[in-house]
Amino acid sequence: MRRCSRIVVRGKVQGVLYRDFVKKHAEELKIEGTVQNSNDGAVVINACGSSEKFEDFIDVLYKGPPKSHVEAVAEEPITHERDFRGVFRIIGSK
């Protein structure tokens, strides 16, 4: 089964290579979607992948790269599956 969610990560997650970290692990787990910085200091992720791999992906988001400090990870299901064309991209700030 496939799972798609909008995920907002808060804490010290900008300026610490968090988006690169997310992209690397998303590709390893075969998760597709996008990651971008938000104007309020959060990182926003829209992602789809297999349910079992998605749980691993969420676990990775809580860890983050060494210089980050994740305070919260909020996940909201995406009701209409999006077509990310099988890739994971870093996109500009929101």
N, CA, C and O atoms as a Tinker XYZ file with bonds, in Angstrom:
   376  protein
     1  N      0.835000   -1.191000    0.000000    73     2
     2  CA     0.000000    0.000000    0.000000    64     1     3
     3  C      0.877000    1.252000    0.000000    63     2     4     5
     4  O      1.937000    1.290000    0.625000    81     3
     5  N      0.411000    2.261000   -0.709000    73     3     6
     6  CA     1.144000    3.521000   -0.819000    64     5     7
     7  C      0.632000    4.534000    0.194000    63     6     8     9
     8  O     -0.552000    4.564000    0.531000    81     7
     9  N      1.543000    5.352000    0.662000    73     7    10
    10  CA     1.210000    6.385000    1.633000    64     9    11
    11  C      1.756000    7.714000    1.134000    63    10    12    13
    12  O      2.906000    7.795000    0.704000    81    11
    13  N      0.936000    8.754000    1.190000    73    11    14
    14  CA     1.347000   10.095000    0.773000    64    13    15
    15  C      1.036000   11.081000    1.892000    63    14    16    17
    16  O     -0.063000   11.068000    2.446000    81    15
    17  N      1.994000   11.931000    2.222000    73    15    18
    18  CA     1.804000   12.881000    3.310000    64    17    19
    19  C      2.512000   14.196000    3.053000    63    18    20    21
    20  O      3.487000   14.276000    2.305000    81    19
    21  N      1.985000   15.225000    3.702000    73    19    22
    22  CA     2.664000   16.524000    3.804000    64    21    23
    23  C      3.241000   16.534000    5.213000    63    22    24    25
    24  O      2.519000   16.343000    6.191000    81    23
    25  N      4.537000   16.755000    5.307000    73    23    26
    26  CA     5.235000   16.684000    6.589000    64    25    27
    27  C      5.922000   18.023000    6.848000    63    26    28    29
    28  O      6.612000   18.558000    5.981000    81    27
    29  N      5.722000   18.555000    8.054000    73    27    30
    30  CA     6.378000   19.805000    8.436000    64    29    31
    31  C      7.328000   19.481000    9.585000    63    30    32    33
    32  O      6.921000   18.945000   10.616000    81    31
    33  N      8.601000   19.817000    9.387000    73    31    34
    34  CA     9.633000   19.549000   10.386000    64    33    35
    35  C     10.078000   20.884000   10.968000    63    34    36    37
    36  O     10.455000   21.800000   10.237000    81    35
    37  N     10.031000   20.982000   12.290000    73    35    38
    38  CA    10.403000   22.223000   12.971000    64    37    39
    39  C     11.600000   21.996000   13.886000    63    38    40    41
    40  O     11.846000   20.882000   14.349000    81    39
    41  N     12.332000   23.066000   14.135000    73    39    42
    42  CA    13.527000   23.023000   14.963000    64    41    43
    43  C     14.650000   23.728000   14.227000    63    42    44    45
    44  O     14.409000   24.625000   13.418000    81    43
    45  N     15.864000   23.322000   14.508000    73    43    46
    46  CA    17.016000   23.879000   13.776000    64    45    47
    47  C     17.214000   22.994000   12.553000    63    46    48    49
    48  O     18.005000   22.050000   12.564000    81    47
    49  N     16.464000   23.328000   11.482000    73    47    50
    50  CA    16.459000   22.484000   10.284000    64    49    51
    51  C     16.789000   23.248000    9.006000    63    50    52    53
    52  O     16.762000   22.677000    7.916000    81    51
    53  N     17.100000   24.529000    9.133000    73    51    54
    54  CA    17.545000   25.302000    7.971000    64    53    55
    55  C     18.994000   25.722000    8.192000    63    54    56    57
    56  O     19.394000   26.057000    9.307000    81    55
    57  N     19.771000   25.699000    7.115000    73    55    58
    58  CA    21.178000   26.070000    7.208000    64    57    59
    59  C     22.062000   24.972000    7.773000    63    58    60    61
    60  O     23.207000   25.225000    8.148000    81    59
    61  N     21.533000   23.742000    7.836000    73    59    62
    62  CA    22.297000   22.613000    8.396000    64    61    63
    63  C     22.291000   21.404000    7.446000    63    62    64    65
    64  O     22.554000   20.277000    7.864000    81    63
    65  N     21.989000   21.651000    6.175000    73    63    66
    66  CA    21.932000   20.610000    5.139000    64    65    67
    67  C     20.806000   19.586000    5.377000    63    66    68    69
    68  O     20.912000   18.429000    4.969000    81    67
    69  N     19.743000   20.025000    6.034000    73    67    70
    70  CA    18.630000   19.115000    6.318000    64    69    71
    71  C     17.947000   18.646000    5.027000    63    70    72    73
    72  O     17.619000   17.466000    4.901000    81    71
    73  N     17.730000   19.551000    4.073000    73    71    74
    74  CA    17.070000   19.152000    2.816000    64    73    75
    75  C     17.899000   18.119000    2.060000    63    74    76    77
    76  O     17.348000   17.160000    1.520000    81    75
    77  N     19.214000   18.304000    2.015000    73    75    78
    78  CA    20.079000   17.322000    1.351000    64    77    79
    79  C     19.993000   15.970000    2.054000    63    78    80    81
    80  O     19.958000   14.924000    1.407000    81    79
    81  N     19.960000   16.003000    3.367000    73    79    82
    82  CA    19.838000   14.792000    4.184000    64    81    83
    83  C     18.528000   14.067000    3.860000    63    82    84    85
    84  O     18.509000   12.850000    3.675000    81    83
    85  N     17.433000   14.835000    3.795000    73    83    86
    86  CA    16.124000   14.253000    3.483000    64    85    87
    87  C     16.138000   13.625000    2.093000    63    86    88    89
    88  O     15.671000   12.501000    1.912000    81    87
    89  N     16.673000   14.349000    1.115000    73    87    90
    90  CA    16.717000   13.842000   -0.264000    64    89    91
    91  C     17.501000   12.537000   -0.347000    63    90    92    93
    92  O     17.052000   11.584000   -0.984000    81    91
    93  N     18.653000   12.488000    0.284000    73    91    94
    94  CA    19.496000   11.288000    0.257000    64    93    95
    95  C     18.745000   10.073000    0.802000    63    94    96    97
    96  O     18.755000    9.004000    0.192000    81    95
    97  N     18.097000   10.245000    1.951000    73    95    98
    98  CA    17.401000    9.121000    2.573000    64    97    99
    99  C     16.119000    8.770000    1.831000    63    98   100   101
   100  O     15.739000    7.600000    1.774000    81    99
   101  N     15.456000    9.755000    1.270000    73    99   102
   102  CA    14.252000    9.485000    0.474000    64   101   103
   103  C     14.620000    8.620000   -0.729000    63   102   104   105
   104  O     13.923000    7.654000   -1.040000    81   103
   105  N     15.701000    8.963000   -1.393000    73   103   106
   106  CA    16.125000    8.178000   -2.557000    64   105   107
   107  C     16.502000    6.757000   -2.158000    63   106   108   109
   108  O     16.173000    5.805000   -2.868000    81   107
   109  N     17.187000    6.607000   -1.029000    73   107   110
   110  CA    17.558000    5.267000   -0.551000    64   109   111
   111  C     16.323000    4.413000   -0.254000    63   110   112   113
   112  O     16.327000    3.203000   -0.479000    81   111
   113  N     15.267000    5.057000    0.255000    73   111   114
   114  CA    14.045000    4.339000    0.639000    64   113   115
   115  C     13.004000    4.295000   -0.475000    63   114   116   117
   116  O     11.897000    3.791000   -0.283000    81   115
   117  N     13.372000    4.832000   -1.652000    73   115   118
   118  CA    12.468000    4.863000   -2.803000    64   117   119
   119  C     11.190000    5.664000   -2.514000    63   118   120   121
   120  O     10.091000    5.289000   -2.924000    81   119
   121  N     11.373000    6.766000   -1.803000    73   119   122
   122  CA    10.293000    7.713000   -1.532000    64   121   123
   123  C     10.389000    8.805000   -2.596000    63   122   124   125
   124  O     11.485000    9.277000   -2.897000    81   123
   125  N      9.270000    9.206000   -3.159000    73   123   126
   126  CA     9.288000   10.286000   -4.141000    64   125   127
   127  C      8.596000   11.511000   -3.563000    63   126   128   129
   128  O      7.735000   11.390000   -2.691000    81   127
   129  N      8.976000   12.702000   -4.054000    73   127   130
   130  CA     8.336000   13.916000   -3.571000    64   129   131
   131  C      9.225000   15.128000   -3.645000    63   130   132   133
   132  O     10.109000   15.228000   -4.496000    81   131
   133  N      8.970000   16.061000   -2.722000    73   131   134
   134  CA     9.721000   17.319000   -2.697000    64   133   135
   135  C     10.026000   17.714000   -1.257000    63   134   136   137
   136  O      9.338000   17.308000   -0.321000    81   135
   137  N     11.074000   18.517000   -1.107000    73   135   138
   138  CA    11.422000   19.108000    0.188000    64   137   139
   139  C     11.807000   20.561000   -0.071000    63   138   140   141
   140  O     12.502000   20.871000   -1.039000    81   139
   141  N     11.340000   21.454000    0.819000    73   139   142
   142  CA    11.679000   22.863000    0.667000    64   141   143
   143  C     11.657000   23.554000    2.021000    63   142   144   145
   144  O     10.976000   23.125000    2.952000    81   143
   145  N     12.429000   24.648000    2.104000    73   143   146
   146  CA    12.405000   25.488000    3.293000    64   145   147
   147  C     11.141000   26.331000    3.276000    63   146   148   149
   148  O     10.662000   26.733000    2.216000    81   147
   149  N     10.615000   26.591000    4.447000    73   147   150
   150  CA     9.459000   27.463000    4.600000    64   149   151
   151  C      9.937000   28.784000    5.191000    63   150   152   153
   152  O     10.957000   28.824000    5.879000    81   151
   153  N      9.211000   29.857000    4.928000    73   151   154
   154  CA     9.589000   31.179000    5.438000    64   153   155
   155  C      9.587000   31.259000    6.959000    63   154   156   157
   156  O     10.237000   32.133000    7.532000    81   155
   157  N      8.861000   30.353000    7.621000    73   155   158
   158  CA     8.782000   30.394000    9.091000    64   157   159
   159  C      9.884000   29.579000    9.773000    63   158   160   161
   160  O      9.844000   29.388000   10.988000    81   159
   161  N     10.870000   29.094000    9.000000    73   159   162
   162  CA    12.000000   28.365000    9.578000    64   161   163
   163  C     11.836000   26.858000    9.573000    63   162   164   165
   164  O     12.756000   26.135000    9.956000    81   163
   165  N     10.686000   26.377000    9.145000    73   163   166
   166  CA    10.442000   24.932000    9.064000    64   165   167
   167  C     10.901000   24.389000    7.719000    63   166   168   169
   168  O     11.274000   25.144000    6.822000    81   167
   169  N     10.867000   23.077000    7.597000    73   167   170
   170  CA    11.091000   22.395000    6.325000    64   169   171
   171  C      9.804000   21.652000    6.006000    63   170   172   173
   172  O      9.246000   20.966000    6.863000    81   171
   173  N      9.328000   21.792000    4.758000    73   171   174
   174  CA     8.086000   21.162000    4.328000    64   173   175
   175  C      8.409000   20.074000    3.303000    63   174   176   177
   176  O      9.135000   20.301000    2.334000    81   175
   177  N      7.853000   18.896000    3.545000    73   175   178
   178  CA     8.092000   17.738000    2.688000    64   177   179
   179  C      6.746000   17.221000    2.194000    63   178   180   181
   180  O      5.825000   17.028000    2.987000    81   179
   181  N      6.629000   16.999000    0.903000    73   179   182
   182  CA     5.484000   16.303000    0.319000    64   181   183
   183  C      6.054000   15.011000   -0.237000    63   182   184   185
   184  O      6.940000   15.041000   -1.090000    81   183
   185  N      5.556000   13.875000    0.237000    73   183   186
   186  CA     6.188000   12.613000   -0.123000    64   185   187
   187  C      5.187000   11.482000   -0.270000    63   186   188   189
   188  O      4.134000   11.474000    0.367000    81   187
   189  N      5.537000   10.519000   -1.129000    73   187   190
   190  CA     4.760000    9.298000   -1.332000    64   189   191
   191  C      5.721000    8.121000   -1.406000    63   190   192   193
   192  O      6.827000    8.232000   -1.936000    81   191
   193  N      5.277000    6.995000   -0.866000    73   191   194
   194  CA     6.087000    5.779000   -0.931000    64   193   195
   195  C      5.333000    4.624000   -0.307000    63   194   196   197
   196  O      4.210000    4.786000    0.170000    81   195
   197  N      5.958000    3.455000   -0.314000    73   195   198
   198  CA     5.314000    2.289000    0.281000    64   197   199
   199  C      5.158000    2.522000    1.779000    63   198   200   201
   200  O      6.004000    3.159000    2.405000    81   199
   201  N      4.080000    2.007000    2.346000    73   199   202
   202  CA     3.784000    2.235000    3.765000    64   201   203
   203  C      4.926000    1.803000    4.674000    63   202   204   205
   204  O      5.269000    2.518000    5.615000    81   203
   205  N      5.523000    0.633000    4.403000    73   203   206
   206  CA     6.588000    0.163000    5.298000    64   205   207
   207  C      7.842000    1.026000    5.193000    63   206   208   209
   208  O      8.489000    1.287000    6.207000    81   207
   209  N      8.193000    1.466000    4.011000    73   207   210
   210  CA     9.361000    2.340000    3.834000    64   209   211
   211  C      9.082000    3.736000    4.384000    63   210   212   213
   212  O      9.996000    4.424000    4.838000    81   211
   213  N      7.821000    4.150000    4.343000    73   211   214
   214  CA     7.450000    5.473000    4.822000    64   213   215
   215  C      7.702000    5.608000    6.322000    63   214   216   217
   216  O      8.127000    6.666000    6.785000    81   215
   217  N      7.445000    4.554000    7.076000    73   215   218
   218  CA     7.726000    4.577000    8.520000    64   217   219
   219  C      9.218000    4.799000    8.767000    63   218   220   221
   220  O      9.601000    5.568000    9.649000    81   219
   221  N     10.056000    4.118000    7.980000    73   219   222
   222  CA    11.509000    4.313000    8.097000    64   221   223
   223  C     11.882000    5.756000    7.753000    63   222   224   225
   224  O     12.750000    6.346000    8.395000    81   223
   225  N     11.226000    6.315000    6.744000    73   223   226
   226  CA    11.475000    7.693000    6.322000    64   225   227
   227  C     11.145000    8.666000    7.460000    63   226   228   229
   228  O     11.925000    9.576000    7.742000    81   227
   229  N     10.012000    8.481000    8.102000    73   227   230
   230  CA     9.611000    9.347000    9.224000    64   229   231
   231  C     10.652000    9.264000   10.344000    63   230   232   233
   232  O     11.013000   10.283000   10.934000    81   231
   233  N     11.130000    8.061000   10.634000    73   231   234
   234  CA    12.170000    7.894000   11.666000    64   233   235
   235  C     13.410000    8.706000   11.324000    63   234   236   237
   236  O     14.002000    9.338000   12.199000    81   235
   237  N     13.806000    8.694000   10.054000    73   235   238
   238  CA    14.979000    9.437000    9.593000    64   237   239
   239  C     14.768000   10.939000    9.790000    63   238   240   241
   240  O     15.696000   11.656000   10.166000    81   239
   241  N     13.548000   11.411000    9.536000    73   239   242
   242  CA    13.265000   12.844000    9.670000    64   241   243
   243  C     13.468000   13.328000   11.095000    63   242   244   245
   244  O     13.899000   14.460000   11.312000    81   243
   245  N     13.161000   12.483000   12.062000    73   243   246
   246  CA    13.374000   12.848000   13.467000    64   245   247
   247  C     14.855000   12.947000   13.815000    63   246   248   249
   248  O     15.235000   13.729000   14.686000    81   247
   249  N     15.686000   12.166000   13.148000    73   247   250
   250  CA    17.131000   12.171000   13.439000    64   249   251
   251  C     17.811000   13.399000   12.847000    63   250   252   253
   252  O     18.475000   14.152000   13.559000    81   251
   253  N     17.646000   13.598000   11.554000    73   251   254
   254  CA    18.283000   14.724000   10.876000    64   253   255
   255  C     19.795000   14.605000   10.833000    63   254   256   257
   256  O     20.365000   13.697000   11.438000    81   255
   257  N     20.457000   15.528000   10.114000    73   255   258
   258  CA    21.912000   15.528000   10.047000    64   257   259
   259  C     22.519000   16.008000   11.368000    63   258   260   261
   260  O     21.804000   16.548000   12.212000    81   259
   261  N     23.825000   15.817000   11.554000    73   259   262
   262  CA    24.476000   16.125000   12.838000    64   261   263
   263  C     24.238000   17.530000   13.391000    63   262   264   265
   264  O     24.066000   17.678000   14.601000    81   263
   265  N     24.224000   18.563000   12.549000    73   263   266
   266  CA    24.097000   19.937000   13.060000    64   265   267
   267  C     22.648000   20.379000   13.267000    63   266   268   269
   268  O     22.398000   21.496000   13.720000    81   267
   269  N     21.696000   19.509000   12.937000    73   267   270
   270  CA    20.289000   19.867000   13.103000    64   269   271
   271  C     19.807000   19.518000   14.510000    63   270   272   273
   272  O     20.453000   18.774000   15.247000    81   271
   273  N     18.663000   20.076000   14.849000    73   271   274
   274  CA    17.981000   19.714000   16.097000    64   273   275
   275  C     16.485000   19.735000   15.801000    63   274   276   277
   276  O     15.874000   20.802000   15.734000    81   275
   277  N     15.901000   18.556000   15.624000    73   275   278
   278  CA    14.491000   18.442000   15.277000    64   277   279
   279  C     13.654000   18.521000   16.548000    63   278   280   281
   280  O     13.847000   17.746000   17.485000    81   279
   281  N     12.725000   19.466000   16.566000    73   279   282
   282  CA    11.829000   19.631000   17.708000    64   281   283
   283  C     10.483000   18.965000   17.478000    63   282   284   285
   284  O      9.874000   18.462000   18.423000    81   283
   285  N     10.005000   18.952000   16.231000    73   283   286
   286  CA     8.690000   18.375000   15.942000    64   285   287
   287  C      8.602000   17.940000   14.492000    63   286   288   289
   288  O      9.169000   18.573000   13.601000    81   287
   289  N      7.883000   16.854000   14.272000    73   287   290
   290  CA     7.578000   16.360000   12.931000    64   289   291
   291  C      6.065000   16.159000   12.887000    63   290   292   293
   292  O      5.532000   15.293000   13.582000    81   291
   293  N      5.372000   16.956000   12.074000    73   291   294
   294  CA     3.917000   16.862000   11.958000    64   293   295
   295  C      3.570000   16.309000   10.583000    63   294   296   297
   296  O      4.000000   16.841000    9.559000    81   295
   297  N      2.798000   15.250000   10.574000    73   295   298
   298  CA     2.429000   14.592000    9.314000    64   297   299
   299  C      0.933000   14.709000    9.090000    63   298   300   301
   300  O      0.129000   14.473000    9.991000    81   299
   301  N      0.581000   15.078000    7.870000    73   299   302
   302  CA    -0.824000   15.196000    7.474000    64   301   303
   303  C     -1.002000   14.426000    6.161000    63   302   304   305
   304  O     -0.318000   14.725000    5.182000    81   303
   305  N     -1.897000   13.449000    6.123000    73   303   306
   306  CA    -2.090000   12.679000    4.890000    64   305   307
   307  C     -2.510000   13.571000    3.720000    63   306   308   309
   308  O     -3.276000   14.520000    3.888000    81   307
   309  N     -1.998000   13.249000    2.543000    73   307   310
   310  CA    -2.424000   13.915000    1.312000    64   309   311
   311  C     -3.557000   13.064000    0.763000    63   310   312   313
   312  O     -3.368000   11.879000    0.490000    81   311
   313  N     -4.722000   13.655000    0.601000    73   311   314
   314  CA    -5.882000   12.879000    0.178000    64   313   315
   315  C     -5.874000   12.550000   -1.310000    63   314   316   317
   316  O     -6.413000   11.520000   -1.715000    81   315
   317  N     -5.281000   13.395000   -2.117000    73   315   318
   318  CA    -5.180000   13.131000   -3.553000    64   317   319
   319  C     -3.717000   12.862000   -3.877000    63   318   320   321
   320  O     -2.873000   13.754000   -3.797000    81   319
   321  N     -3.435000   11.625000   -4.241000    73   319   322
   322  CA    -2.046000   11.251000   -4.534000    64   321   323
   323  C     -1.495000   12.121000   -5.650000    63   322   324   325
   324  O     -2.155000   12.358000   -6.661000    81   323
   325  N     -0.283000   12.586000   -5.448000    73   323   326
   326  CA     0.372000   13.433000   -6.442000    64   325   327
   327  C      1.372000   12.629000   -7.240000    63   326   328   329
   328  O      1.921000   11.639000   -6.757000    81   327
   329  N      1.605000   13.063000   -8.466000    73   327   330
   330  CA     2.572000   12.396000   -9.336000    64   329   331
   331  C      3.898000   13.147000   -9.252000    63   330   332   333
   332  O      4.048000   14.231000   -9.815000    81   331
   333  N      4.849000   12.558000   -8.546000    73   331   334
   334  CA     6.173000   13.163000   -8.414000    64   333   335
   335  C      7.145000   12.607000   -9.452000    63   334   336   337
   336  O      8.344000   12.884000   -9.405000    81   335
   337  N      6.622000   11.831000  -10.377000    73   335   338
   338  CA     7.392000   11.248000  -11.495000    64   337   339
   339  C      8.534000   10.350000  -11.034000    63   338   340   341
   340  O      9.546000   10.207000  -11.720000    81   339
   341  N      8.353000    9.745000   -9.851000    73   339   342
   342  CA     9.315000    8.755000   -9.377000    64   341   343
   343  C     10.613000    9.315000   -8.813000    63   342   344   345
   344  O     11.553000    8.557000   -8.578000    81   343
   345  N     10.687000   10.632000   -8.590000    73   343   346
   346  CA    11.928000   11.221000   -8.074000    64   345   347
   347  C     11.648000   12.049000   -6.831000    63   346   348   349
   348  O     10.500000   12.358000   -6.512000    81   347
   349  N     12.732000   12.403000   -6.131000    73   347   350
   350  CA    12.654000   13.273000   -4.968000    64   349   351
   351  C     13.479000   14.501000   -5.263000    63   350   352   353
   352  O     14.651000   14.394000   -5.623000    81   351
   353  N     12.870000   15.685000   -5.112000    73   351   354
   354  CA    13.538000   16.942000   -5.481000    64   353   355
   355  C     13.616000   17.922000   -4.310000    63   354   356   357
   356  O     12.731000   17.980000   -3.456000    81   355
   357  N     14.690000   18.676000   -4.303000    73   355   358
   358  CA    14.802000   19.850000   -3.436000    64   357   359
   359  C     14.285000   21.019000   -4.278000    63   358   360   361
   360  O     14.752000   21.247000   -5.394000    81   359
   361  N     13.327000   21.745000   -3.734000    73   359   362
   362  CA    12.813000   22.901000   -4.487000    64   361   363
   363  C     13.048000   24.176000   -3.674000    63   362   364   365
   364  O     13.399000   24.117000   -2.495000    81   363
   365  N     12.851000   25.315000   -4.312000    73   363   366
   366  CA    13.109000   26.605000   -3.675000    64   365   367
   367  C     12.267000   26.832000   -2.434000    63   366   368   369
   368  O     11.341000   26.070000   -2.154000    81   367
   369  N     12.582000   27.851000   -1.711000    73   367   370
   370  CA    11.868000   28.184000   -0.473000    64   369   371
   371  C     10.417000   28.509000   -0.742000    63   370   372   373
   372  O     10.053000   28.952000   -1.831000    81   371
   373  N      9.604000   28.286000    0.257000    73   371   374
   374  CA     8.170000   28.510000    0.154000    64   373   375
   375  C      7.810000   29.855000    0.738000    63   374   376
   376  O      6.638000   30.231000    0.745000    81   375
